[in-house]
Amino acid sequence: MAVALRHLAWYARATVARAIRERKPDVILTSGPPHVVHFLGWDAKKRFRLPWVVDCRDPWVTTSDVRPPTGMKAVYERFWERRVFARADAIVTNAPHAREKTGRGAARATPPASTPSPTATTRTSSPPRRPAPPARSASSTPAKLYAGRDPRPILDAVAGIVPGSVPPFRFEFLGRTEYAKGADLAAEARLRGLSESIVCRGQVTYRQTLDEMAGADVLLLMDTLNRHIGVPAKLYEYLGAGRPVLATGESGGDLAAVLGQSGVPFRIARPDDPAAIRSAVVDLVNGVANHSLPPVCDDSRLRFTREALAGRLARLFDSLRGARS
């Protein structure tokens, strides 16, 4: 195994070097996970004297608050994370708290004098907004339940809504709904007498998903309990749909921060708090029915399009290229 890994590392270094000689880039960008790829960027920076940008799409060690590494693995990875962050010319993260933590992680090491402060941008983009059909008082979540995301508190919240306190509505789940081995959302809904309110439609195509997102009155977004750093990638497609969002996540985390910047009406409640989720559901359903929710602010929402984010990244590259010349 060790011989195979050494051979793979040699091959990767040679491939990067050949690409740089052939294409003559102005800037190197490495994107992880897997974060081991950043060592190739570090090596290429030393060999070719090019500016190097580290893109952390998901947390490494300093920026991980859900199932971070422990023991000697954490010590080992934190050591290399600090060295990588200190030697990068810029660090790109995908949310405000991740940016803050990454900056602290880089600051603990001693960066070269020429290294700018860590720079952050949001990485994921939105599809264009589609016109929505007439309201149908439904909330849908086109996704897969994973990373410990448990839908049962949402079912408990719906089961606790007083009949007649809100107009008729239903949740439509698109995609796989087995949130744990042997456990299924539809079965849990039947146990609570919610078969009409909770509809599991199974897998659909990506194009159908976009159409459903644009047509829903509210989009349900589930995040992992106790996660403050990072956001579900699905969030940015939701912003592209331009619909109100019901989120289960931490009110002081990155999810709430990005939603607050998005210009999209939203409510957020802790994933394990059925009472708070129930209040958010009632608020949004009544808001849709009464047309009392604030309108979507497209000037804010469009900050998260591919074009806008690519422009920010291009300006970062230009600044690094200018500093080198």
N, C-alpha and C positions, 0 to 999 in steps of 0.2 A: 504493500500500500504506500509506504513512504517513497519508494522508488517511483511509483506511478505519479504521486503528487509532485515530486521534484521535476519529473519530465513535463507534467502539465504546466507548472510554473514557468519552466524554460520556454515551452512552446507559446504560452500567453505573452511573455515578454518579447519574444521574437516577432510575434504577430503585431503587437502594438508598435514596435519599432519600425517594422516594414510599412505599416499604415501611415505613420507620421512622416517617414521619408517620402512616400509616394504622394500624400495629399497635402503635406505642409500646412497643418492647422495653425491658427493663431493662439488657440486656447485648448486645454485638455479638460474634459469633464468626465468624472467617474460617478456612476449612479448605483447605490445599493439600498436594500440588500440584494445579493449577498455583499456584505461590507468588505469582504476580502478583496473585492475588485479595486478598492481604493489604493491598495499597495502597488498596483500596476500604474496608477496615476502618479503616485509618489515617485516611483522608479523613473517614469517617463519625464517627469519634471526635472529630476536631477540630470538625466542623460541629455535632454534636449533643451533645457533651460526655457521651458514654456510655462506660462501661467496655468495653474491647476485649480479647478473648481470641484469640490466634493458635494454631491447631491445625496441627501439622506431622505429617500422617499418614505421610509419607515424608520422607527427608532433603532439606535445601536445599543449603547449601554446607558450613557448619561441621559439620553432622551427617552428612555423606556420606563414606563410606570405600570405596565401590565405584563406580568410574568417575566421580569428581567432576569438575566443570568445570575447565578449565585455561586458562592464558594470560590475556588481557584479559577473557574471559568470566568467569573465576573472580574476578578483581579487581572487576569491575563487580557481580556478584551478591553477593559478600561485603560490599561497601560497603552495598548496600541491605538485605541480611539483618541486618547489625548495627543499622542504623537502625530497622528494623521491630521487632526483638527489644527494643531499648531503649525503644521507645515503647509497646509492648503492656503492658497491665495484668497479663497472665498468659500463659504459654506452655504449651501442652499437647503432650506428646510421647507416643510409644507404647511406650517401653522404657527401662530404666535408663541405658544408655550414651548414648542420644539425649538424655535429660534432662540428664545431666552436661555433654555437649558444648554443648547449647543454652544452659545456664546460663553456661558460659565465654564463648560467643559474645556473649550479651547483656551480660555484665559488661565487655567491652572497650569498649563504648560508654557514654555517660553517661546513665543513665536519669533521668527526673524523680523528685523526692524522694518523690512519692506512689506510685510504682510498687512493688508487692510483689515479693518474690523470684519468679523463674520457678517456676511450678507445673506438675507433670507428672502425667499419668494415662495408663493404657493404654486405647486407643480401641476395640479390636475385641472382639467378644463371642462367646459360645459358645451353640450350641443345647443344649436339655436333653439330658441323657444318656439313651440308649436301652438297654434291657436287651439284653445280648449273648447270642447263641445259643451252643451248645456249641463248645468250642475246635476250630479246624481248622488250626492251625499255619500260618497264612498272614499275610503282611504286605502291606498295600495302600497305594497312594498315589493318592488321587483328585485329580489336579491336572494342570497343563500344565507341561512342562519348558521353562523360559525363564531369562533373566538369567544365562546362562552356566553353568547347572547341568548337570553332566555325570554321567550315571548309570554310565559305564563302570567307575569304581573300585568301585562296588557289585557289578557283575557279576564283576570280578576277585576281589573278596572272597569271593563265593559260590563261584566256581570253585575257590578255594583251601581250602575247608573239607574236612577229612579225612572221607571217607565213614564213617558210623557214629558220628561224634563228637557228632552231634545227631540228634534225631528228624526224620523227613521234614517238610519245609516248602516253601513256595513264596512268591514275591513276585507279587502281582497289581497291575498298573499300570492305573489307570482314567484315561481321557483321552488326549490326544495325546502321543505319545512320540517325536516327531522333535526331538531335543535340539539339532540343528544342521542346516543346509540339506543335504539329501541323505543325512543319517545317521539311522538308526532303531534304537531299542532292541531290537526283536525280532530284527533282523538281527545285531546284536552278540551277543545271547544265543545265537543259533544257532552263531555262530563259536566260542563257548566251550563248546559242547555243553550248554547250560543251558535247552533248550527246555521241559523239564518243570518247572524251578525258577523260570523267569521267564515269567509269563503276561501278555500285553498284551491287555486286553479292550476297548479303545477307549472312545468316548464313552458315557456313561450320563446319566440325568437327575439333577438335584440331589437329589431325594428318594431315588433309588437309591443315590447317593453316601453320604448320611447313614446309610442302612441298612447299607451295606457297611462304613463306618467303625465303626459300633457292633458289627459282627459279627467284625471282624478281631481276631486275637490281639495283633498289634503294628501300629502305624501308622508308615509311613516318611515322614520329612519331610526334604527336601533344601533346604539353603540355599546361598547363593553363596560360593565360596571367598574367604577373607580379609575377609568382612563381619563386623564387630564391632557395628555400629550398626544397629538395626532387626531385625525378625523377619518371616518369611513370614506373611501374613495367615491362611493355612490352619492355622497353629498353634492358633488359638483355637477353630476348629471341632474340631480333634483333642482339645483339652481338654474340649470339650462331650461328645465321645464317651466320654471317661473310660477310654481304652485306653492301655497302655504305648506309648512312642514311641521309635523308633530314628531319631536325627537325625544328619545330616551337616552340620557347621557348626563354628564356632570355639568351643573350650571356654571361652574368656574373653570371649565376646561376649554380646549381648543374648539370643540364642536360648537359650543355656545358662542365663542368669540367670532368664529367665521360666520355663523348664522346672523349674528348681530351686525356684521359688516355687509351682509349680502343684499339687503334691501327687500328680502322676502319675509312675509309674515310668518312667525313661528311661535311655538310653545315648546319648552323643554322640561322634562321631569326625570328624576333619578330612575334608572332601570328597575330598581327593586322596590319602588314606592307606588303601589296601586292607587292609593288615594290621590297622590299628585298627578299620576297619569290620567285618572278619571277626570280630575278638574281640567286638565289640558284638553282632553277629548271634548268635554262639554263646551268649553270655551271656543274651540275651533269649529265644532259642528254648528253651534249657534251663530258664530260669526259668519260662516259661509251662508247659512240659511237667511240671516238678517242683512247680509251684505254690509256688515259693520267692520270687517277686517280692513286694515289699511291697504292701499294698492301697492303692488310690487314696484320698487324703485329700480328701473332698468339701468340707470347710471351706476348704481352700486353693484347690481347683479352682473353687469357686463364686464366688471373688473376681473371676473373669473373665467372669461372665455380663453380659448387657446391663443387667439390673436393677442389679447392683452398680456397674457402671461409670457408668451414667447417674446413679446416686445421688451418686457422687463428683463428677461434673461439675456436678450441680445444687447441691451444697454449695459448690463453687467460685463458681458464679454468685451464690449467696446472699451469700457473703462479699464479693464485689465490689459487689453492690448495697447491702449494709449499709455498706461504707466510703464509698459515694457519698452516702448519705442523712445 
